[in-house]
Amino acid sequence: MPVIDNRNADQIAYWNGAAGRCWTDQQQMQDVALAPASAALLAKAAPKAGESVIDIGCGCGATSFALARAVGANGRVVGVDISEPMLGRARQLAPPDTTLNFAPVDFVLADATVHPFAPAAADLLFSRFGVMFFAEPATSFANMRRALRRGGRLAFACWRTPRENPWMMLGLKEAYKYVPKLPPMQPDDPGPFAFASEERVHRILDEAGFAEVQMEPVDLFIDVAAGRGLEAAVQSTLSIGPTSLALENQPAEKVAAATQSIREVLASHLKGDTVPLSGAIWLVTATNPT
Ligand SMILES: C[S@@+](CC[C@H](N)C(=O)[O-])C[C@H]1O[C@@H](n2cnc3c(N)ncnc32)[C@H](O)[C@@H]1O
């Protein structure tokens, strides 16, 4: 295990346990469902041929491979993540080295808060939903900023509020009809919605030393079925995020009742084999001052 910041220990355990397993099992579906967010973020980050990119919280690697394609054979991509199962999947999915016009991709098991990144070497720090899980985000971002050359760019996507993300909350709402509510989270607690507040993200990035911070709200549809029909949507809703946490270790009959409720609500959104639900993200960009 690499050196970690102990304040991140709970999240690190979570991403090496239940969450890591769910994301790895659901990797193909997640990558289809999150494709609209990837496309928007990649367009915003605008990786260029020959650039060196670090993909923070790269998970199973989909965006690392997209970046490797974008920067081409003269570029370089390093995917950093703290989850062994997810990095294991990323390594399995890696295209053969011989792929033309594809940058080498290295995956590193590390806590981005304390990892000794090669200083001032990267052109772009990138993340699709991988930077909201730090206990002390300003410290983590200050550490990551040191990896960027002067004038280098930061570009990441994070979720806006739970209310604006029914794709993640619809399952939880149904589950709460049958199981107790999860302990209330504070808005700053590490988790998917930790960067919902525009003011907080500005504060964190300013404190970490970034300049030219910009946040663009983008609304999109997330097909929780990933084009595979209603039952696939039910399974992905049950296994990802707060819904899976709420149903963990609950009596089988309650889980079955919640599942049926979720199925009925998702059915009302079914369009062909897709279940498109609204999602809301921030596209955040900044630079390392020159
Ligand atoms: C919501 S997942 C996103 C994964 C991937 N970027 C994607 O979009 O499929 C969040 C990722 O952040 C990683 N992560 C959480 N805390 C981390 C830390 N301290 N250092 C590095 N990675 C971390 C998790 O292991 C997980 O892979």
The ligand as a Tripos MOL2 file, in Angstrom:
@<TRIPOS>MOLECULE
LIG
   27    29     1     0     0
SMALL
NO_CHARGES

@<TRIPOS>ATOM
      1 C1        -16.4430    8.5070   -8.5780 C.3       1 LIG1
      2 S1        -14.9680    7.5990   -8.8740 S.3       1 LIG1
      3 C2        -14.5150    8.2050  -10.4780 C.3       1 LIG1
      4 C3        -13.5960    7.2750  -11.1920 C.3       1 LIG1
      5 C4        -13.2520    7.6910  -12.6380 C.3       1 LIG1
      6 N1        -12.6290    8.9830  -12.7080 N.3       1 LIG1
      7 C5        -14.4910    7.6480  -13.5090 C.2       1 LIG1
      8 O1        -15.0400    8.7080  -13.8350 O.co2     1 LIG1
      9 O2        -14.9170    6.5330  -13.8640 O.co2     1 LIG1
     10 C6        -13.8210    8.4280   -7.8030 C.3       1 LIG1
     11 C7        -12.4020    7.9100   -7.8810 C.3       1 LIG1
     12 O3        -11.5540    8.7150   -7.0410 O.3       1 LIG1
     13 C8        -10.6040    7.8510   -6.4450 C.3       1 LIG1
     14 N2        -10.0360    8.4830   -5.2380 N.ar      1 LIG1
     15 C9        -10.6930    8.7840   -4.0840 C.ar      1 LIG1
     16 N3         -9.8180    9.3270   -3.2010 N.ar      1 LIG1
     17 C10        -8.5980    9.3690   -3.7960 C.ar      1 LIG1
     18 C11        -7.3020    9.8120   -3.3840 C.ar      1 LIG1
     19 N4         -7.1080   10.3090   -2.1670 N.pl3     1 LIG1
     20 N5         -6.2810    9.7040   -4.2640 N.ar      1 LIG1
     21 C12        -6.4820    9.1740   -5.5080 C.ar      1 LIG1
     22 N6         -7.6760    8.7260   -5.9430 N.ar      1 LIG1
     23 C13        -8.7340    8.8270   -5.1040 C.ar      1 LIG1
     24 C14       -11.4240    6.6140   -6.1320 C.3       1 LIG1
     25 O4        -10.6300    5.4940   -5.8570 O.3       1 LIG1
     26 C15       -12.2620    6.4830   -7.3980 C.3       1 LIG1
     27 O5        -11.6340    5.7160   -8.3740 O.3       1 LIG1
@<TRIPOS>BOND
     1     1     2 1
     2     2     3 1
     3     2    10 1
     4     3     4 1
     5     4     5 1
     6     5     6 1
     7     5     7 1
     8     7     8 2
     9     7     9 1
    10    10    11 1
    11    11    12 1
    12    11    26 1
    13    12    13 1
    14    13    14 1
    15    13    24 1
    16    14    15 ar
    17    14    23 ar
    18    15    16 ar
    19    16    17 ar
    20    17    18 ar
    21    17    23 ar
    22    18    19 1
    23    18    20 ar
    24    20    21 ar
    25    21    22 ar
    26    22    23 ar
    27    24    25 1
    28    24    26 1
    29    26    27 1
@<TRIPOS>SUBSTRUCTURE
     1 LIG1         1 GROUP 0 **** ****
